[in-house]
Amino acid sequence: MKLLKVDLQFFAGEKTEKATPKKRQDQRKKGQVAKSQDVNTAINLAAVFAVLLFAGPFMYKHIIGIMRDFFQNRMQENLTEDNVPLLLAEVMTSMGLVLAPIFGVALAAGIAANLMQTGFLFSAETIQFKLEKLDPIKGFKRIFSMRALVELLKSLLKISFVGLVVFYVLWQRMDEIIELSQVSVGSALSILGDITASVGIYAAVALLFIAILDYMYQKYDFEKNIRMSKQDIKDEYKNSEGDPLIKSKIKQKQRQMAMQRMMQEVPNADVVITNPTHFAIALKYDEEKSDAPYVIAKGMDYLAQKIKYIAKENDVIMVENRPLARSLYDQAEVGQAIPEEFFKAIAEVLAFVYKTKGKI
């Protein structure tokens, strides 16, 4: 028996269940989400080299124009210690404006890559200083962990795969590379720029393929790490919803308070309709509160007897009507007006009550 209990406790602590929405939300607040850095690198690389491929000639012409103006015109001016910094600042500003599209695209691609993977996420948890991060034993375990081995294999795979793709692209254009020494400087730069952009695009596509696989692995690893045991789920439910025993006691107390308020209203009733033993419904008609009579108390069995007892103590007239009492109990709630189909029957009952009390 004890062995069975130990086994049950072991399996209850085994993390076999998917993480609950609350656990995922807590992890997200800590900045822990499924994310691949390779996706960011690949998208950034592809975006930058795509700009170079399409806008390269335009940027090349402007950079050559800036350099020509600098060496042919500005260098011929009377240079002093005062105007050299201004001249360099002007040249750097012009170069920055030409290269601005590359930086802008890189920034936009980085933001887009993060939003694609995690959505909008801001958390200062990961940058907080914690002494446990300086623990050499934990650091040693991280270095020689299975995750570190997987990261090493991924790095070797990336280097090998991307290297092969780059080598293939360069090999296909080897004739152009060999002839670079026989062409003009401008043509050589143009050919090198085209080759560089092509190599970059192919490398980005290869890296993106690896990044997709890496993202799938990161998602799998993240899901595995945030798994919960059955006991974890129970504890989370208790913490978020409250202990079921305490909730049950609270509900019981609320029912008792509601019953007390209901019993306090019975003496104000105009009439109590009974079964006579199983059901009791106390009604009141107040033109200022409602256009129709409304239920101020109702009960079955013991509660019905208690309503009848209070009504008798306070001289509230009781009318026995078995089908009406049962129907009202099923279809009318405390505090609500009676349904329209009971208007005629209740009007006859109230007429009898008012006549008995001498009100009509």
N, C-alpha and C positions, 0 to 999 in steps of 0.2 A: 504493500500500500504506500509506504514511504517512497519507494523507488518510483512508483507511478506518479506521485505528487512532484518529485524532483524533475521527472521527464516533462510533465506538463508545464512546470515553471520554466524549463529550458526552452521549450518550443514557444511559450508565450513571449520570451525575451528575444527570440530570433526575428531578425528584421526581414520579414517576408511580404509585408503589405506596402502598397503604393502610398506615397506621401499624401496627406490630406491637403486641401486648399489652404488651411491655416498654416501648416508647416511650410508650404511653398511660399506663402506670403512672408513668413518670418525669415526664411532664407533669402528672399529677394531684398528685404530691408537690410540684411547684412551684406548685400552685394554679391551673394553667391547664386549664380545662374549658369546655365549651360552656355558656354561661349568658347569659340575658337579664335585665337589670335591670328591664325593663318588666313581666315576669311578676311579679316581687316587688311592684312598684308597683300593678299591676292587682289582684292578689289582696288586698293590704293595703287598698286603697281599697274593694273590694267587701265585705270582711269588716267594716270599720269602719262603712260606711253601712248594711249589713244590720243591725248592732246598733242603730244609731240609728233605723232604720225600725221595728224590732219593740220595742225597749226605750225608744224616745224618750219616749213619754208617761209611763212610770214615772219616768224620769230627770228629766223636766221638772217633775213634781209635787214630787219631792224637792228639786230645786234651788230652786224657788219657795218651798217650805217653809223651807229654810235661810235664804234671803234675807229672807223675811218675819220669821222669828224674829230675825235679826240687826238689822234696822232697827226693828222694833216693840218688841222686848223688850231686847236687849242694849245697843242704843244709848241706852236710857233709864237704864241703870245709871250709877253714878258711875265714869266712865272716868278712869284715871290712867296715868302713864307705865309703871307696872308691869304693869297688867292688859291694856293694849291689845295687846301682842305675844302674850299668851296667848289673848286673844279671837280675834285673826286666825289664830293657829295652829289653834285649834279649828274655825273656819269652813273653813279650807283643808283640814283633815283630813276634815271631813264632805263637802266637795266632791270630794276625792280618792277617797273611798270610793264615791261615786255614779258617778264617771267611771272607776273602776278596770276595769269590764268592757271598756270601749273599749280601754284600754291593753293589757289582757291578751289580747284578741282580736287586736289589731295585732301583738303579739309572737308569738303562736302562728301567725298567718298568715304572718309573715315567715320564721319557722323552717320552716314547712311548704312554702312556696314554694321555699326553698333546697334542702330535702331532695328535693322533686319533681324538681329539675333536676340536682343533682349528688350526691345522697346525702350521707352524713356525710363532711365534708371539713374538715380543719384543716391549714393550711400557713402558716408564718411567712415563706415565701420572698418573698411579694409586699410585705411591709412592711419588708424589710431595706434598709438604706441602701446605695445603689450610686452611685458617682461618675458612671457613664455616664448616669444619669438627669438629671444637670445639664448634659449636653452640649447646647449651643444648636443645633448643626447637626442632631442627631437630633431635638431638640424641634421645630425648624422643619419637618423632614420629616414628623413625625407630624401637625403642624397642617395641612399642605397635602397630606396623603396621600389615597389613594382611600378608605381607611377613614373618614377625617374627613369626606369629602364624603358618604359613605353615611350617616354619623351625622347630618349636617346635614339631609339629605333626610328621614330618619326623623323627626327632631324636627319639621320642617315638616308632615309627614304627620300626626303625632300631634296637633299643635296644630289643624290644619285639621279633621281628622275628629272629634276630641273636641269642638271648638268648635261644629261643625255639630250634633252630637247634643245638646249643652247648649242651643243656641239653639232647636232643635226642641222640646225639653221645656218650656222657658220660654215659647215661643210658644203651645203648647197650653194653658198655664195663665195666659195673659196677663190674662184676665178677672179671675181671683182676685187677681193682683198689683195690678191697677188698683183693686180694691175694698178693698185693705188699709187705706186712709185712712178708710174708713167703718165699720170694725168696731172692737171693743174691742182693747185691748193684748194681752190673753190670747189672743183668737182670732187676732189678727195673728201672734203668735209661733207659735201652733200651725200656722197655714197656712204660714208661712215655714219651719218645721221640716220639714213634710211635703214641701214643694217642694225644700228642700235635700237631703233624703234621696233623693227621686226622681231629682234631677239627679245626685247622687253615684252611685247604682246604675247609671243609664244610662251615665254617663261611664266607670264601671269596666268595664262590659260592652264598651263601644267600645274602651277601652284594652286589655282582655284579648284582643280580636280582633287588634289590632295586635301585642300581645305574642306571640301564637302565631306570627304571621308572622315576627316578629323572632327568636324562638327558633329557628325553622327556618333563618333566614339565619345566625344565630350558629353553629349546629351545622355548616352547610355550610362557613362560613368557617374554623371550627376544624379540621374534617377536612382542608380544603385546606392549612392552615398546617402541619399535623403530618405531611403526606405525606413519604414517604421515597424515596430513590433506591435502585436495586438495589445500589449500592455501600454505601449506609448499612446496608442489611439484612445484607450480608455482613460488614461491620465489626462490627455488633451481635452477630451470631452468633459471630464470633471472640472478642469480648470476654466474652460470657456463657458460651459453651460451650468456648472455647479454640481455638487454632489447630488445624485438622484434621491438619496434619503432626505437631505436637507430640502430639496425642491418639493418632495412629497409632503414634508411637514409644513412648508410654507403654503402650499395649495390647500392643505387641510385646514390651516388656520384661516386662510382667506374664505373658505367655504363656511367655516363656523361664524366668521364676522358677517358674511352675507346673510346667513340664516338668522342671526340675531337681529340684523336690520329689518329683515323681512317680517320676523315675528313682532317687532315693535310697530309695524304698520297695520297688523291685523285688527287692533281695536278701532282703527279709522275706517274699516271696510263698511260698505253699505249692506253687503250680503255675502254669505259663504255658501257656495253650492257644493253639495256633498254627494258621495257615491251610494251609500252613506258611510262605508267603513274604509274603503281603500283610497279614495281621492277626496281632496278638499281644495277649492279654489276661492280665494277672497277677492271680491271685485269692489271697485269704487268708481263713482261717476262724479266728475268735477268739470263743469263747463269751462272753467278758466284754464285748466291743464290739458284737456282733451275733448274732442267732439264726441267721443264714444267712451263707454266704460273701459277701464283698464285693470289689469291684474296687479295686485299689490303683494300677493303671496299665493303659493300653491305647494302642495306636497302629496306624498303617497305613503300609505301605511302609517308608520310611527309619526312621521311629520304631519300627515293629515290629521291624526288624532290630536296632535299638539295644537294645530291651527284651530280645530273645533273646540278644544278646551279653552284657549285664549278667547275665542269668539263668545263662548258661553259666559265666561267670567266678565266680559265687557258688554253683554246684552246685544251682541251682533246677531241679527236674524240668520238662521241657517235654513236653506231650502234643499230638500232631497230631490235630485234629478240625475239618475244614473247615467243615461246616454250623454246628457249635456256636460256633466262633470268629467266624464272620460274624454270627450272630444275637446273640451277646453284645456284639459291637462296636456293633451298631445299637441295642440296647435297654437296655444297662446303662451307667451313667455312673460315672466315677471317684469313689470315696468312698461309693457307694451299694451296697446289697445286691442280689444278682442277682434278677431276677424269679422268681416262684413256678414258672413253667412249666419252668425250667431246674434245679429242685432235684434231680430224679432223675438227670439226666445228669451234673451236677456231683458228686453223691454217689458215683456210680460212678467218676468221675475221681479224686476225693479218696481213695476206698478203694484204688484202684490205687497212688496216690502214697504213702499211709501204709504200705501193704504193702511197697512197694519200699524205703522208708526204714526198715522194720522196726518201725514204731510199732504195728502190729497183726499 
